[in-house]
Amino acid sequence: MMRNSETFVNKFMHATDQFQKVFGPADQGDMDSPVVHRHDQFEDSSDEQLTHYDEHTNSQGEHYAERKGEAVAGAEER
C-alpha cells in the first residue's frame, strides 16, 4: 500500500514527464562556460565592503573572516 508521500512523488514525477513531452528537456546551458557577472551598483558595493575583511582557514579547514587591523595575536584557535 502506498503512503501519501509516495503518491505525491509519483504524481509529481508523472507531471514533470508530461511537461518534458510538451516543452522538451530542460535547458541547462553550457556548464563549461564561465559565470557572467552584471557588475552593477549592488555588486560594486558588496565588493567594497568585503575589502575590509581578511579570509583565514583554521587547522580543521574551516574558513572564517576577520576585520582587517584587528589583533590576531593571542586569539584563541577557531
N, C-alpha and C positions, 0 to 999 in steps of 0.2 A: 504494500500500500504506500502511495506517495504522500509525503508530507506537503504542507502548503508551500514551503520554501522551494522544494523540488519542482512543484507545479509551476511556480512563478518563474523559475530559471528556465524551465522547458518552454514556457510561453514566450519569454523574453528572447531566447535563442531562436525560436521559430520566427518571431517578428523581425529580428535582425537579418535572418536568412532571406526573408521576403524583401526587405529593404535592399539587400545586395542584388537581388534579381532585378529590381526596378531601377535602382540608381547606379549599379555597378560596384566593384570593390572600393574600399576606402583608399583615398589617395594620400600616401604618406610622404610624398615628395622624395627628393634626393637626400638620403641620410648622410651622404659624404660631403654635402655642401656645407660651408660654414654658416653660422648663425649671423643674420644681418641685424645690427642694432640701429635704432632710429636716431640716436644721438640728439634727443630732444632736450628741452629745458629741465625736465624732471630727472633724466639720466645724468645730465651735467651736474645738477645739484647733488645727487647721490654720490657721484664720483668725488666731488669736492669734500663732502662730509667724511668719506672714507679715507681721505688723505691724512686725517688726524689720528689714525689708528695703525698700529703695527700688528701683524699676524704672527702668532707663535704656535709651536707644537710642543706638547709636553712629552714625557718619556713613555706614556701609554699611546701616543699617536693621536691624541685629541687636539683639535685646533681651538684657539681662543684669540680674542683681540684685546689689545691693551692700548689705552691712550698714549700717544707719543709724549715723552717727557716725564711720565710717571716713574718713580723709582722701582727698579726691578730687583735690586739687591735686597736680600732679607725676605723676599716674598716667599710664601710657602709654595711648595710644588703643587701644581694644579693637576 
